[in-house]
Amino acid sequence: MLPEDQLDQEPELVAYRLPDTPDMPIVPAPVQRNWWDAAPLRYAYRCLPLLMANQNGWWILNDNTFTVRWNGGASTAALSVRYTDGEADRRQAMSHFGHGILTFHVPYLFRTPPGWNLLVRGPANLPKDGAHPLEGLVETDWAVATFTMNWKITRPDADIVFEAGEPLLMLLPQRRGELERFHPAHAPISRMPDAGDHRAWHDSRMAFAHEMLAADPSVAADMWQRHYMRGTHPAAAEPFPAHQRRLLLRDFTALPSSGAPGEEEAAR
């Protein structure tokens, strides 16, 4: 756990670029998802928990389009990686573990403050047909070893394309020990201190559902209860004071130069 005097400090996440590696930008994860933009799926933008999860971390973007094909075998040779430019010598994607695992060498060594880990996972709410991202939790406050991002290919004998600019992974800092501090328990809903507010919401939701069923379909398509989006519920008109509807993650910016000889050359 962090010392008390560090709890209010703004933690720093630094990505140290490894030499002779491709340019793979790190960007705050956006709220939009292209597959939601089809007309029926735009309803997903009404779901605030989904929207918040979309933005809950930073993406590392692919530098060059390539195609992966796995024949279903266990050996490393069973998975092939073909880059569009035909040059794979300095590319980051490869077959390293076998069993249909695609491995990316991340071109950064990350450093978090004392007591912070880095959850490395796939981009939230961005499914990819034929490939599934694996997750890892890294102690980036001390480790001097790099880590890889791995995807399990799930569709044998098919070409799986990773486009240039496509996010390959999502970074989410987590305080070490926070989950272990929780004391999980269960109880009937009647023991919840604000159980009456829950009943008011439930009754309102049921009435809204019946109203939608009775409405003309052209009108029902635009009907929407906005309580959670607004941070309110039927028994409370004022929004919850700490309610969030958007995450504003900062961009990665260059650290000031230390003036050490050869620093700029080493960064390239």
N, C-alpha and C positions, 0 to 999 in steps of 0.2 A: 504494500500500500504506500501511497505518497505521503510524505511528511505534511503536517498541517500547513506549514508556511509555503508549500508548493501548490496547494489545492486551487488557489485563486489566480495563479499565473497562467498566461496563455501558453499552452504547450507548443513546441516546435516540432514539425515533421520535416526532415531534411532528406532529399534524394541525392545521394552522391553518385554522379555519372561515372560509370566504368569506362576505361579507355578502349578505343577501337571497337565501339559498339554502335549499332544503328540508332538513329534518332526516333525514339518512341515517346511522343508527348504524354505528359500527365495533365489531365484536365478534371475539373469538378464534374461529377456525373450530372447530366442534364435531367430535367423533369420530363422531357418528351420521350416517347417511344414510337418509332415509325409504324410498328404493327398495330398500335392503338389508333392510328389516324384513319384507318378504314371506317367508314361512316358508323356501322353498328358498334364498333369497338371503342369509339370515342367516349362511350359511357364510362370507360375506365378512368377518364380524367375527373370524374365525379367522386372517385374513391380516394379520399385524402391519405389513408394509410399506404396505398400503393404509390401515390405521388411522392410522399415523404421518403419511402424506401428507395425510389428511383434515384434520389439525390443524395443518398446517405453514404457518401464516400467519393473517392477519386478514381477515375479510369486511367489505365495505360492503353494507348492506342497502337494498333498494328501498323508497322511501317511499310509493308509491301504485301500485295495480294499473293496468296498461295493456295494450293489445293492439296488436301489430305485424302489418302485412300488407304483403307485397312482391309485386308483379306480375311480377317477373323482369326488369324493365328496368334501364337503367344510370343514369337520371336520379335526382335527389334526390326528385322527386315520385313516383317509382315505389314508394316505401316510405312508408306512413302509420302514425302513432302515435295511438291513441285512448285517452285516460284515462277511467277509469270515472266520474269526477266531471265530465267534459266540459271541464275547465279545463287547458289545456296551456301557457298563457303562461309560467308559472314552473316548469314541469316540466323534468326533467333529460334525458329521452330525446328524440331527434330524428333526422331523416335529414339528414346533413351532407355525406357524401362520395359518395353514390350507390352504385350497384352492390350494393344490398341490404345496406349497412352500417348498423347501428343504433348510434348514438353516445350515450353518457352523459357529461354534464358532471359531473365529480367535484367535490363542493362543498368540497374541502379543498386546501390547498397543503401538501405534506408536506416535512418537513426531517429528514434523517438526518445522522449525524456525518460528519466528513471521511473520505472513502474508502469510503463506503457508497452503493450504488445501491438502487433499489426495483424489484423485479420485479412487474409488474402483470399478472395473469393471471385466467383463469376459476376458479371454485371447483373444487377438486380432487375428482375422482370424483363429480361431480354433472352428468351429461349432460343436455342439454336438447334435446328433439326439435324440429328445425326451426331451431336456432340454434347457432352455434359461437363461443366466445369467442376473441378475438385477444389476443396477449400483447405487452407492451412493457416495455423496461428503461429506467428513468429515472434520471438522475444527480441525485438529490434532495438532495445535500449542497450544491449551489450554485444550481440552477435556480430562477428566480423566476416562471417560466411554469407555468400549470396544465397538466394532461394530461387526456385523455379515455379512457374505456374503450369499446371497440368490439366488437360482436358481428356476425358474418356470418350473415345469414339464409340458410338453405340449402333451405328448402321454399317455393317460390313458390305464390301463390294459396291460402295457408292462414293462419288466425289463430293467431299465436304469443302466448301470454299470459305476461306477467311479473307475478307476484303481489306484493302488498305484503308486505314482510318477507323476500322471496326474496333471496339473495345475488347481487349483480351482478358482483363482482370479488373477487379475493384479493390481499393485499399480502404480499410476502416480501422483506425486506431481504437484500442480498447484498454482501459485500465486493468492491470493485472490484479486478480483477486476480487474484483467487483462481484462476479457471479457467485463466488464462494461465500460472500457476506450475506446473501439472501437466506432467509429461513422459510422454505416453502411450507405451505399449510393449505388445508381445504376445509370448507364449512358450507352449510346450506345458505342459499341466497338470503334467507330471512335474517341472517346475522350480519349482513353487509350494512354498514352505518347509513348509507344512502339508498337502501333497498326501495324506499318509496319513490325516489326519483327514477329508478330502473323500471318500476311498474308503470309510472307515467309515460316513460319512453315506449315501453312495450305496447301499452294501449294505443298510443299515438301511432305507432308503426302499423298495428293491425288495422286501425281505421284508415290509414293512408293506403294500405294494400287493397282494402275493399273499395276505396274511392277510385283507385287506378283500374280495377277490374270493371267497374261500372262506367268508366269514362269512355268517350270516343277514342279509338286508337290514335288518331292524329293528335289529340290533346294529351293522351297518356304518355306519349313519347317525350314530352317536355316537362312532365311532372317530376318533382325531385324534392325530397326532404333534405334540408341543408343543415340540420342541427349539428352534426359532427364537423362538417366543413367550417361552420361558424364558431365552433367551440362552445355550443350551448346545448341544452336539452329542454324538453317541454316544461319542466318544473323550474327552470332557471333562465331568465331572459338575458342576463349579463353573461358574456363569454368568460370562459376560464382564463384567468389572467396570464398564464404561461403558455397558452395555446399557440401552436405553430402551424402555418400553412405553407411555408417555404423555407428551405435551407439555403443559406448564402455562404457556401464554402469558398475559401480564398484560393486564388491561383497560386501555383508554385512560382516563386520569384528567386532570382539569383542572390546568393549570399554575398555580402561585401567582400571584396578581395582582401586576403590577408597580407598580400605583398610578398609572399614566399617566392623565391626564384623558381621559375619553371612551372608555376601554378597553372597558367593558361594552357600551356602545351599538354600538361598532364590531364586536363579536363577534356581534351578532344579525343 
